[in-house]
């Protein structure tokens, strides 16, 4: 999950943040929710 305006103020960076959270959740297995702010910036 990524939230406006905490994680990004424009659409593209917000979508990118949500995408990073999505792939981190998928890597961690089923029934997982990941906040973008919980991720380390790579």
N, C-alpha and C positions, 0 to 999 in steps of 0.2 A: 504494500500500500504506500502511496505517496499522497501528500496533502498540499493543497494550495492554501495559503502562500508560504507555509512553513518549509516545504521542500523545494519549491520553485515558483517563480512568478509568471512564467510564460509556458505555453502549451508544450512545446517540444521538450524542454528540460524536465517538465513534470511527467510526460509520457516516458522519457528515458529513465527517470527515477523509478517509476512504477514497473517498468520492464526489468530493471535490475532486481527489484524486490521479487518479482514473479519468478525469475530464473533461480534466485537463491532459494525460494520456497520449494520449487520443483526439485532442486538438488538435495534438499533436506528431507524429501519424502512427502507422503500424503498428509492431508489435514494439517497443513502448516500455513501460518500467516506470518509474513515478514514485513516490518515497517522499513522504509528506505533509510530512515535515520539510524536504524539499528545496524546498518551495513557499514563496513569500512570502505572508504573511497579507494578505488583501484585505478 
